[in-house]
Amino acid sequence: MVRVAVMTREFPPDVYGGAGVHVAFLVRELRRLADVSVYCFGEPRLDATAFFPPAGLGDANFALQTIGVDLEMAAAAAGSEVDVVHSHTWYANLGGQLTHLLGDVPHVITAHSLEPRRPWKLEQLGGGYRVSSWIEKLAYESADAVIAVSDGMRADVLDCYPEVDPARVHVVRNGIDTALYRPDSGTDVLERVGVNPADPFVLFVGRITRQKGVSHLIAAAYAFDPGAQLVLCAGAPDTPELEAETAAAIAALQATRQGVVWIRDMLPREELLQLLTHAVAFVCPSVYEPLGIVNLEAMACGTAVVASDVGGIPEVVVDGETGLLVHYEESDPDRFRADLAAGVNQLLADPVAADRMGVAGRARAVDSFGWDTVARRTIEVYDQVI
């Protein structure tokens, strides 16, 4: 049985983004097939070894704090016997690279996003963004294998890092647990958070970050059917400035239309299911998205998706079948916002079509995106480098 050291920033219960969701479910399935040790950030856990930044770095730039944690993870992993180290995101890539060098252990990276594709991270990390970019470049160019979560992500990896051998970049798409993400006919959560179950609503779920296109969605919402509600389950802002900017934009929208509900806390999955189930449409206005697990979550709950056509999203959302794709062009945001509103209004005006797309989306999630398949494909990558 292969022995795997998984290195990650996020691990349950501390999960705030798609990479954390991926790691949580992947590890669950890998543990059926391999001996898996997890090294992560944060509070102690029973099923992982967790680390805080060293005390002396408590006031340092977050990128330096991250390096401190990576050093701790590499030291811990080097003291154990593993056959492969598998790191997720730049936060853990250096830990994986150091483990590789210390013990001559093959290093596999899963590409969830790429720093060159996220220049807005400079707002969050300052000079640390240059540090994170350096770490990522070093790790990708040195890794024994890179797992891309979509064909679009594979193309991005090779474009951003042309020194990487294409033969070392493998596509293993993200998955969804359709037993956990399933339709929920209840309405008590909707009523508690201020959503009227009797009126149609459009839903967004995601972090407040430039990547997720929240500002485009808010601007587009001025043109949504006035009879529809807009529910924004949006939290974990990258910066206080971005949070304030988003709050002002939502307040301005609320002044012009009824039924704009902003849920700042990231709801637990059990509660989120009701929102995903009852929405006429789930909207994903991302300007960069390697795959977009959140679209799979909506589809698994039987809801049609209106999404931008960036990155790996077209590999999940089938235009005209499980939802509608809207072309995003950075140079023409007004056109994108208008088309986004048109797509939403199309489904609001034809709930029968929206329901049909939701049924097709659920079927696609069940048939094509199981985590057991993701785990088996990942083991196959390990076997190639060990």
C-alpha positions in Angstrom: 0.0 0.0 0.0 1.5 3.3 -1.1 2.4 5.7 1.8 1.3 9.3 1.0 2.1 12.6 2.8 -0.6 15.2 1.8 0.4 18.8 2.5 -2.3 21.5 2.5 -3.3 24.7 4.1 -7.0 23.8 4.5 -8.3 20.7 6.1 -11.5 20.1 8.0 -12.9 21.7 10.0 -10.9 24.7 8.5 -12.1 24.7 4.9 -13.0 28.0 3.2 -12.5 27.4 -0.5 -12.6 24.8 -3.3 -9.1 23.6 -2.7 -10.0 22.7 0.8 -13.1 20.9 -0.3 -11.0 19.0 -2.8 -8.5 17.9 -0.2 -11.1 16.8 2.3 -12.9 14.5 -0.1 -9.8 13.3 -1.9 -8.2 12.3 1.4 -11.3 10.5 2.5 -11.3 8.4 -0.6 -7.5 7.9 -0.8 -7.5 6.5 2.7 -9.5 3.5 1.3 -6.6 2.9 -1.1 -3.4 4.1 0.6 -1.7 4.9 3.9 -2.3 8.7 4.0 -0.8 11.2 6.5 -2.0 14.8 6.3 0.0 17.9 7.2 -1.9 21.1 7.4 -2.2 24.6 8.9 -4.0 25.5 12.1 -5.5 23.9 15.2 -4.6 20.3 16.3 -6.8 17.6 14.7 -7.2 13.9 15.3 -6.8 13.0 11.6 -4.0 15.3 10.6 -0.8 16.9 11.9 -1.3 20.7 12.1 1.0 23.6 12.5 0.9 27.3 13.3 3.5 29.7 12.1 6.6 29.8 14.3 6.2 32.3 17.2 8.9 34.5 15.9 7.0 35.1 12.6 3.8 36.1 14.3 3.9 39.7 12.9 5.6 38.8 9.6 4.1 39.0 6.1 1.7 36.1 5.6 3.9 34.6 2.9 6.8 34.4 5.4 4.4 32.8 8.0 3.5 30.3 5.3 7.2 29.4 4.7 7.5 28.9 8.5 4.7 26.3 8.4 6.1 24.6 5.4 9.4 24.2 7.2 7.6 22.6 10.1 5.6 20.3 7.7 8.8 19.2 5.8 10.6 18.5 9.1 7.7 16.3 10.3 7.3 14.5 7.0 11.1 13.9 6.7 10.9 12.0 10.0 8.4 9.5 8.6 8.6 7.0 5.8 6.6 8.0 2.8 6.6 7.0 -0.8 5.2 10.2 -2.3 4.4 13.7 -1.1 1.4 15.5 -2.6 1.0 19.2 -2.0 -2.0 21.5 -2.7 -1.7 25.2 -3.5 1.4 27.4 -3.1 0.7 27.5 0.6 2.0 23.9 0.9 4.1 23.6 -2.3 7.4 24.6 -0.6 6.8 21.9 2.1 6.4 19.3 -0.6 9.5 20.5 -2.4 11.6 20.4 0.7 10.3 17.0 1.6 11.3 15.9 -1.9 14.8 17.2 -1.5 15.4 16.0 2.0 14.3 12.4 1.4 14.4 12.0 -2.4 10.7 11.5 -2.2 8.6 12.0 -5.5 6.6 15.3 -5.3 3.2 15.6 -6.9 1.3 18.9 -7.0 -2.4 19.4 -7.6 -2.9 22.7 -9.5 -6.0 24.3 -8.0 -5.1 27.9 -9.2 -2.0 29.7 -10.4 -0.4 32.8 -9.0 0.3 34.4 -12.4 -3.5 34.2 -13.1 -4.4 35.9 -9.9 -2.6 39.4 -9.9 -5.2 40.8 -7.6 -3.6 38.7 -4.8 -1.1 41.6 -4.6 -3.9 43.5 -2.7 -4.0 40.8 -0.1 -0.3 39.8 0.2 1.6 42.9 -0.9 5.2 41.9 -1.5 4.3 38.4 -0.3 2.6 37.9 -3.7 6.1 37.9 -5.2 7.2 35.4 -2.7 4.2 33.1 -3.3 4.8 33.4 -7.1 8.4 32.4 -6.6 7.5 29.4 -4.4 4.9 28.2 -6.9 7.3 28.5 -9.9 10.1 26.7 -8.2 7.8 23.9 -7.1 6.0 23.4 -10.4 9.2 23.3 -12.4 10.7 20.8 -10.0 7.7 18.5 -9.3 7.7 14.9 -10.6 4.1 15.3 -11.6 1.4 18.0 -11.7 -2.3 17.1 -11.5 -4.5 19.7 -13.2 -8.2 19.8 -12.2 -9.3 20.5 -15.8 -8.1 20.6 -19.3 -8.2 24.4 -19.0 -6.0 24.3 -16.0 -3.5 22.0 -17.8 -3.2 24.6 -20.6 -2.7 27.3 -18.0 0.1 25.4 -16.2 1.9 24.9 -19.5 1.4 28.5 -20.5 2.5 30.0 -17.2 5.4 27.6 -16.7 6.8 26.6 -20.2 9.7 24.8 -18.5 7.4 22.1 -17.2 7.4 19.0 -19.4 3.9 18.5 -20.8 4.2 14.7 -20.1 4.3 15.5 -16.4 1.0 17.3 -16.4 -2.0 15.0 -15.9 -5.7 15.9 -15.9 -7.8 14.6 -13.0 -11.0 16.6 -12.6 -12.5 17.5 -9.3 -15.3 15.5 -7.9 -18.6 15.8 -6.0 -20.2 13.5 -3.3 -23.7 13.3 -4.6 -24.8 11.5 -1.5 -23.9 14.5 0.6 -24.9 17.1 -2.0 -28.4 16.3 -2.9 -31.8 18.1 -3.2 -33.3 19.2 0.1 -37.0 20.1 0.0 -37.1 21.8 3.4 -37.5 25.6 3.7 -36.7 26.3 7.3 -33.2 27.6 6.6 -34.5 29.8 3.8 -37.0 31.4 6.2 -34.3 31.8 8.9 -31.9 33.7 6.7 -34.6 36.0 5.2 -35.3 34.3 1.9 -39.0 34.1 0.9 -39.6 30.5 -0.3 -42.7 31.7 -2.3 -40.7 34.0 -4.6 -38.0 32.9 -7.1 -34.4 33.6 -6.2 -31.0 33.5 -7.8 -28.0 32.3 -5.7 -24.3 33.0 -5.4 -22.0 31.1 -3.1 -18.3 32.0 -2.8 -15.6 34.0 -1.2 -15.3 37.8 -1.6 -12.3 37.9 -3.9 -11.7 39.4 -7.3 -11.5 35.9 -8.8 -15.1 35.1 -8.1 -16.5 38.1 -10.0 -18.9 39.3 -7.2 -18.7 42.9 -8.5 -19.9 41.8 -11.9 -22.8 39.9 -10.4 -23.9 42.9 -8.3 -23.7 45.2 -11.3 -25.7 42.7 -13.5 -28.3 42.3 -10.8 -29.7 45.8 -11.5 -31.1 44.2 -14.7 -32.5 41.0 -13.1 -36.3 40.5 -13.2 -37.6 42.7 -10.4 -39.7 39.9 -9.1 -36.7 37.7 -8.3 -34.6 37.7 -5.1 -30.9 37.7 -5.2 -29.2 35.7 -2.4 -25.4 36.3 -1.9 -23.8 33.8 0.4 -20.5 35.6 0.3 -17.8 35.8 3.0 -14.1 35.4 3.8 -13.0 38.6 2.0 -9.5 38.8 0.8 -9.0 42.2 2.4 -10.9 44.7 4.6 -10.9 47.1 1.7 -12.5 44.6 -0.6 -15.1 43.8 2.1 -16.0 47.5 2.4 -16.2 47.9 -1.3 -18.5 44.9 -1.6 -20.7 46.0 1.3 -21.1 49.5 -0.4 -22.0 47.9 -3.7 -24.6 45.6 -2.1 -26.1 48.4 -0.1 -26.5 50.5 -3.3 -28.2 47.6 -5.0 -30.5 47.0 -2.0 -31.6 50.7 -2.2 -33.0 50.0 -5.7 -34.7 46.6 -5.4 -36.3 44.3 -2.9 -35.1 40.9 -2.0 -31.4 41.3 -1.9 -30.2 39.0 0.9 -26.5 39.0 1.9 -25.4 36.1 4.1 -21.9 37.0 5.3 -21.2 33.7 7.2 -20.3 30.7 5.2 -23.2 28.3 6.0 -22.5 24.7 6.8 -23.2 22.2 4.0 -26.4 20.9 5.6 -27.9 24.4 5.6 -26.5 25.4 2.2 -28.3 22.5 0.5 -31.7 24.2 0.9 -30.4 27.3 -0.8 -28.8 25.3 -3.6 -32.0 23.2 -4.1 -34.6 26.0 -4.2 -32.7 28.5 -6.3 -34.0 28.9 -9.8 -30.5 29.4 -10.9 -27.0 29.3 -9.4 -24.8 32.1 -10.7 -21.0 31.7 -11.0 -19.6 34.9 -12.5 -15.9 34.0 -11.9 -13.2 35.7 -14.0 -10.8 32.8 -13.3 -11.8 29.3 -12.3 -9.7 26.2 -12.8 -12.8 24.0 -12.5 -15.4 25.3 -10.0 -16.5 22.7 -7.5 -19.3 25.0 -6.4 -21.0 24.5 -9.8 -20.9 20.8 -9.2 -22.5 21.3 -5.8 -25.4 23.3 -7.4 -25.8 20.7 -10.1 -25.9 17.9 -7.6 -28.7 19.7 -5.8 -30.7 19.8 -9.1 -30.2 23.4 -9.9 -29.4 25.0 -13.3 -26.2 27.1 -13.5 -25.5 30.4 -15.2 -21.7 30.7 -15.4 -18.9 32.5 -17.1 -17.1 30.4 -19.7 -13.6 30.7 -18.2 -11.1 28.0 -17.3 -12.6 24.6 -16.6 -16.2 25.7 -16.1 -17.2 24.5 -19.6 -16.0 21.1 -18.7 -18.6 21.0 -16.0 -21.5 23.1 -17.2 -22.9 21.9 -20.5 -24.3 25.0 -22.2 -28.0 24.6 -23.0 -28.2 21.3 -21.2 -27.2 21.8 -17.5 -27.1 25.6 -17.6 -26.0 28.6 -19.6 -22.5 29.8 -20.3 -21.8 33.5 -20.7 -18.6 34.6 -22.4 -16.2 36.6 -20.3 -13.8 39.1 -21.8 -11.8 41.2 -19.5 -11.8 44.1 -22.0 -15.6 44.3 -22.1 -17.1 44.0 -18.6 -20.3 45.8 -19.5 -21.1 43.1 -22.2 -20.4 40.4 -19.7 -22.7 41.9 -17.1 -25.5 42.4 -19.6 -25.2 38.8 -20.9 -25.1 37.5 -17.3 -28.3 39.3 -16.6 -29.9 38.0 -19.8 -29.0 34.4 -18.9 -30.4 34.7 -15.4 -33.6 36.3 -16.8 -34.0 33.6 -19.4 -34.2 30.9 -16.7 -36.4 33.1 -14.4 -38.8 33.5 -17.4 -38.8 29.7 -18.1 -38.8 27.7 -14.9 -39.7 24.6 -16.8 -36.4 24.8 -18.7 -34.6 25.6 -15.5 -36.0 22.5 -13.9 -35.0 20.4 -16.9 -31.4 21.7 -16.7 -31.4 21.0 -13.0 -32.3 17.4 -13.5 -29.7 17.0 -16.3 -27.1 18.6 -14.0 -27.8 16.2 -11.2 -27.5 13.3 -13.6 -24.2 14.6 -14.9 -22.8 15.1 -11.4 -23.7 11.5 -10.4 -22.4 9.9 -13.6 -19.2 11.8 -14.3 -17.7 13.3 -11.1 -17.4 10.7 -8.3 -14.6 11.2 -5.8 -13.8 7.4 -5.9 -12.8 7.9 -9.5 -10.7 11.0 -8.6 -8.8 8.9 -6.0 -8.1 6.0 -8.3 -6.8 8.4 -11.0 -4.6 10.1 -8.4 -3.1 6.7 -7.3 -2.3 6.1 -11.0 -0.3 9.3 -11.1 1.5 8.3 -7.9 2.4 4.9 -9.5 4.0 6.7 -12.4 6.5 8.6 -10.3 7.3 6.2 -7.5 
